[in-house]
Amino acid sequence: MPPHLFPRRLCFALFLALSVVAFPGQSEDSVGNSGQDENPTVVSLPADPAAIIACVGNTPILMGDLVARVDSQLKEAIARGGGSVPEDQLVIARTRMTRSLLQQTIQTKMMREAFLLDQVATQSAEKRREADDRLSVRARQMFFETEVPQLREQYKVEELAKLDAELRKKGSSLAARQREFMDAMLGHLYIRSKVDREPTVTVAEINDHYQTNLEEFQRPTRAKWEQLSVLFTNFTDRESAYEAIWEMGREAYFGGSMQAVAREKSQEAFASKGGLHDWTAKGSLASDVIDEQIFSIPMNAMSEIIEDDLGYHIVRVLEREEAGVLPLSEVQDTIRAVVREDKIQLSQREVLEDMQVMVPVWSLFPEDTPGAKPLPISIASRYSNVKIR
């Protein structure tokens, strides 16, 4: 089928698959190419599942580790579209999805490697294997205690063999999910051991953030008020509506409780709350007439009967504040939380940067991972459809 005759649903499904994994600043023609060299390296995906497509420290990543998941996701995208896709478009989609998944896998493997290096430091390779085995036993136990029950619930199966079969339909397996869980757990332990989740925030830091970001703490003119309303749509004529709001106003004035009257008789949206409207900024009301009254009449005094397009109203302003900057005392807790989160994020970035120095990475697509080096030609050239020129 010619490309211009694709079913629209299929094109859209494939577009979604591509969009999820697209790399910033990268066109379809630049797949496998950083676009920075005059004589770029042209790389296509290996067909051999045993092909090494990346090395993270001492850990190789094989094409077979990713291909089943990529093909499963691609198959689902095509099925949602309800048609077939030309081979050149499939190549583009498969390559992009593989690169995205590889990037995620490298990140997880780097955190695992960094954790193990942190545990054994400069000790022997034997010590590293012992530490890896010891931690893997605990991670495997946690996988079966926490992850497997969730997977059983998700796929509605109890037997592990049936669960494995369901996972394989999605391009995964019980063993693959276990490896991913273990890597993620060790990576999490590494980040947690290096990042202070409760950093100290000083008064000076709070004040500095406040002074630097004063525009964020601007407060508009605002008010709280009570309201009684009748709607024209509930009456045969405006005279009847006027009599009803007049009677409500008289009852509230002599009885002393607008909120009690509002709960019983008012016809506006806040009637069940006693007609009480919380802090509202000037100019934000749909009714210009009510807005003008709320920000001009004296405080704690019932207004005259107000008419707008919907009905008649009576309001009483309880509190009103002019525009200005919120005092530091009111926002310091919010600022403390923001500064604390900024410190955590900065610490995490620093840990990741240190990890990139600590754990060497070689990849078939080095431009996708900061600090990665190209996979040596001695490895990449073993696979017939990896073209390097």
MARTOR-595818 format. One record per residue (C-alpha): residue in three letters; z, x, y. Coordinates in steps of 0.1 Angstrom, whole numbers, padded with zeros to 4 digits, always signed. Layout:
ALAZXY ...
This chain:
MET+0000+0000+0000 PRO-0009+0015+0034 PRO+0022+0023+0056 HIS+0013-0002+0082 LEU+0014-0030+0056 PHE+0050-0023+0044 PRO+0072-0054+0043 ARG+0093-0055+0074 ARG+0126-0060+0054 LEU+0118-0028+0034 CYS+0111-0008+0065 PHE+0143-0019+0080 ALA+0163-0011+0049 LEU+0148+0024+0047 PHE+0154+0028+0084 LEU+0191+0021+0078 ALA+0192+0047+0051 LEU+0177+0073+0073 SER+0198+0064+0104 VAL+0230+0068+0085 VAL+0223+0104+0077 ALA+0200+0115+0106 PHE+0210+0147+0123 PRO+0212+0149+0161 GLY+0181+0163+0178 GLN+0161+0164+0145 SER+0128+0147+0139 GLU+0112+0138+0107 ASP+0089+0169+0109 SER+0119+0192+0111 VAL+0137+0184+0079 GLY+0150+0217+0065 ASN+0141+0235+0097 SER+0164+0244+0126 GLY+0135+0244+0150 GLN+0147+0276+0167 ASP+0125+0303+0151 GLU+0089+0310+0158 ASN+0083+0314+0120 PRO+0106+0287+0106 THR+0118+0285+0070 VAL+0103+0255+0052 VAL+0127+0242+0026 SER+0123+0213+0002 LEU+0148+0200-0023 PRO+0150+0217-0058 ALA+0141+0194-0087 ASP+0164+0213-0111 PRO+0199+0198-0111 ALA+0213+0232-0120 ALA+0199+0247-0087 ILE+0225+0261-0064 ILE+0221+0246-0030 ALA+0253+0260-0014 CYS+0282+0283-0021 VAL+0316+0278-0005 GLY+0337+0308-0011 ASN+0338+0312-0049 THR+0325+0276-0055 PRO+0288+0268-0060 ILE+0274+0234-0052 LEU+0246+0223-0074 MET+0218+0199-0067 GLY+0230+0179-0097 ASP+0263+0173-0079 LEU+0246+0152-0052 VAL+0213+0139-0066 ALA+0227+0109-0085 ARG+0246+0096-0055 VAL+0216+0101-0032 ASP+0192+0084-0056 SER+0216+0055-0061 GLN+0220+0049-0023 LEU+0183+0052-0018 LYS+0176+0027-0047 GLU+0200+0002-0031 ALA+0183+0005+0003 ILE+0149+0000-0012 ALA+0162-0030-0033 ARG+0176-0046-0001 GLY+0141-0043+0014 GLY+0124-0059-0016 GLY+0094-0036-0020 SER+0081-0001-0025 VAL+0080+0029-0002 PRO+0053+0056+0000 GLU+0063+0090-0015 ASP+0063+0108+0018 GLN+0088+0084+0033 LEU+0110+0087+0002 VAL+0109+0125+0005 ILE+0121+0123+0041 ALA+0149+0098+0033 ARG+0160+0117+0002 THR+0161+0150+0020 ARG+0181+0137+0050 MET+0206+0119+0027 THR+0210+0150+0006 ARG+0216+0172+0037 SER+0242+0147+0050 LEU+0261+0145+0017 LEU+0259+0183+0013 GLN+0274+0188+0047 GLN+0303+0165+0038 THR+0308+0183+0004 ILE+0308+0217+0020 GLN+0335+0206+0045 THR+0357+0193+0016 LYS+0352+0224-0005 MET+0360+0246+0025 MET+0393+0229+0030 ARG+0401+0233-0007 GLU+0392+0270-0007 ALA+0412+0275+0025 PHE+0442+0259+0009 LEU+0440+0281-0022 LEU+0435+0313-0001 ASP+0465+0303+0020 GLN+0486+0299-0012 VAL+0477+0332-0028 ALA+0467+0352+0002 THR+0454+0386-0010 GLN+0467+0383-0045 SER+0444+0389-0075 ALA+0417+0365-0088 GLU+0439+0357-0117 LYS+0467+0345-0094 ARG+0442+0324-0076 ARG+0431+0308-0108 GLU+0467+0301-0118 ALA+0474+0285-0084 ASP+0442+0264-0087 ASP+0451+0253-0122 ARG+0486+0244-0112 LEU+0475+0224-0082 SER+0447+0207-0102 VAL+0472+0194-0127 ARG+0492+0177-0100 ALA+0461+0164-0083 ARG+0448+0150-0116 GLN+0481+0132-0121 MET+0480+0117-0087 PHE+0443+0106-0092 PHE+0453+0086-0123 GLU+0484+0072-0106 THR+0468+0062-0073 GLU+0430+0063-0073 VAL+0422+0049-0108 PRO+0442+0017-0103 GLN+0423+0010-0071 LEU+0390+0017-0088 ARG+0400-0007-0117 GLU+0407-0034-0091 GLN+0375-0027-0072 TYR+0352-0029-0103 LYS+0373-0055-0122 VAL+0376-0034-0154 GLU+0406-0019-0173 GLU+0391+0005-0198 LEU+0383+0040-0185 ALA+0350+0040-0204 LYS+0338+0008-0187 LEU+0350+0021-0153 ASP+0330+0053-0158 ALA+0300+0032-0167 GLU+0303+0012-0135 LEU+0307+0043-0114 ARG+0276+0058-0130 LYS+0256+0028-0118 LYS+0265+0040-0083 GLY+0255+0075-0089 SER+0290+0088-0096 SER+0313+0091-0125 LEU+0350+0091-0133 ALA+0349+0129-0135 ALA+0331+0132-0102 ARG+0355+0109-0085 GLN+0384+0130-0099 ARG+0369+0162-0085 GLU+0363+0146-0051 PHE+0399+0133-0051 MET+0413+0167-0060 ASP+0393+0185-0034 ALA+0402+0159-0007 MET+0439+0161-0017 LEU+0440+0199-0015 GLY+0421+0198+0018 HIS+0446+0173+0032 LEU+0475+0195+0021 TYR+0459+0224+0039 ILE+0454+0205+0072 ARG+0488+0190+0070 SER+0504+0224+0064 LYS+0487+0239+0095 VAL+0487+0210+0120 ASP+0520+0199+0137 ARG+0518+0161+0135 GLU+0547+0157+0160 PRO+0540+0183+0187 THR+0564+0185+0216 VAL+0552+0169+0249 THR+0570+0182+0280 VAL+0577+0163+0312 ALA+0554+0187+0331 GLU+0525+0179+0307 ILE+0531+0142+0312 ASN+0532+0146+0350 ASP+0501+0168+0350 HIS+0481+0142+0329 TYR+0493+0115+0353 GLN+0482+0134+0384 THR+0449+0144+0369 ASN+0440+0109+0358 LEU+0453+0087+0386 GLU+0422+0066+0385 GLU+0431+0054+0350 PHE+0464+0040+0363 GLN+0450+0019+0391 ARG+0464-0017+0391 PRO+0445-0046+0406 THR+0460-0073+0426 ARG+0474-0097+0400 ALA+0496-0127+0396 LYS+0516-0149+0371 TRP+0516-0187+0377 GLU+0522-0221+0363 GLN+0495-0248+0363 LEU+0491-0285+0359 SER+0456-0299+0353 VAL+0437-0331+0346 LEU+0401-0330+0337 PHE+0375-0354+0350 THR+0360-0359+0316 ASN+0392-0376+0304 PHE+0391-0403+0331 THR+0367-0431+0340 ASP+0367-0421+0377 ARG+0381-0395+0400 GLU+0406-0419+0415 SER+0423-0423+0381 ALA+0423-0385+0376 TYR+0439-0380+0411 GLU+0466-0406+0404 ALA+0474-0387+0371 ILE+0478-0353+0387 TRP+0497-0368+0416 GLU+0522-0383+0392 MET+0525-0350+0373 GLY+0532-0331+0405 ARG+0558-0357+0416 GLU+0576-0355+0383 ALA+0576-0317+0383 TYR+0587-0315+0419 PHE+0617-0338+0415 GLY+0624-0329+0379 GLY+0622-0292+0387 SER+0602-0281+0356 MET+0564-0277+0358 GLN+0564-0262+0323 ALA+0581-0292+0307 VAL+0556-0315+0324 ALA+0527-0293+0315 ARG+0536-0293+0278 GLU+0537-0331+0278 LYS+0508-0341+0300 SER+0487-0312+0313 GLN+0451-0310+0300 GLU+0442-0273+0305 ALA+0441-0246+0278 PHE+0476-0232+0285 ALA+0493-0266+0284 SER+0510-0259+0251 LYS+0526-0228+0267 GLY+0539-0249+0296 GLY+0509-0241+0317 LEU+0522-0205+0320 HIS+0495-0179+0328 ASP+0505-0143+0323 TRP+0494-0114+0346 THR+0458-0120+0357 ALA+0437-0099+0380 LYS+0424-0113+0413 GLY+0388-0124+0410 SER+0388-0128+0372 LEU+0392-0166+0370 ALA+0363-0189+0363 SER+0375-0213+0391 ASP+0370-0196+0425 VAL+0391-0224+0441 ILE+0421-0218+0418 ASP+0417-0180+0422 GLU+0418-0183+0460 GLN+0449-0205+0460 ILE+0469-0183+0435 PHE+0464-0152+0457 SER+0471-0169+0491 ILE+0498-0196+0488 PRO+0535-0187+0492 MET+0554-0176+0461 ASN+0575-0201+0441 ALA+0561-0231+0459 MET+0539-0258+0444 SER+0504-0259+0458 GLU+0487-0290+0472 ILE+0463-0308+0448 ILE+0434-0284+0441 GLU+0399-0298+0432 ASP+0372-0278+0414 ASP+0342-0288+0393 LEU+0363-0296+0362 GLY+0393-0315+0376 TYR+0424-0315+0397 HIS+0451-0289+0396 ILE+0485-0279+0409 VAL+0497-0243+0407 ARG+0529-0224+0414 VAL+0529-0186+0417 LEU+0558-0169+0399 GLU+0550-0133+0406 ARG+0523-0114+0425 GLU+0516-0077+0429 GLU+0492-0061+0453 ALA+0467-0035+0440 GLY+0480+0001+0437 VAL+0488+0029+0412 LEU+0512+0022+0384 PRO+0543+0042+0387 LEU+0548+0071+0363 SER+0579+0054+0349 GLU+0558+0025+0336 VAL+0531+0046+0319 GLN+0549+0078+0307 ASP+0553+0066+0271 THR+0516+0058+0269 ILE+0508+0092+0284 ARG+0531+0110+0260 ALA+0512+0094+0231 VAL+0479+0104+0245 VAL+0489+0140+0252 ARG+0505+0142+0217 GLU+0472+0130+0201 ASP+0452+0154+0222 LYS+0474+0183+0209 ILE+0470+0172+0173 GLN+0432+0170+0177 LEU+0431+0204+0193 SER+0452+0219+0165 GLN+0429+0203+0139 ARG+0398+0218+0156 GLU+0415+0252+0157 VAL+0424+0250+0120 LEU+0388+0240+0112 GLU+0374+0269+0133 ASP+0398+0294+0115 MET+0388+0279+0082 GLN+0351+0286+0090 VAL+0360+0323+0095 MET+0382+0324+0064 VAL+0358+0308+0040 PRO+0322+0321+0038 VAL+0295+0295+0033 TRP+0259+0300+0022 SER+0236+0269+0023 LEU+0201+0259+0017 PHE+0204+0242+0051 PRO+0227+0266+0071 GLU+0219+0249+0104 ASP+0238+0218+0093 THR+0272+0236+0089 PRO+0287+0257+0117 GLY+0291+0293+0106 ALA+0271+0290+0074 LYS+0246+0316+0064 PRO+0212+0310+0047 LEU+0213+0309+0009 PRO+0201+0343-0003 ILE+0164+0343-0012 SER+0174+0358-0046 ILE+0190+0324-0054 ALA+0168+0300-0035 SER+0135+0314-0047 ARG+0144+0307-0084 TYR+0134+0271-0080 SER+0097+0264-0079 ASN+0096+0238-0051 VAL+0118+0257-0026 LYS+0092+0272-0004 ILE+0102+0301+0019 ARG+0078+0318+0042 
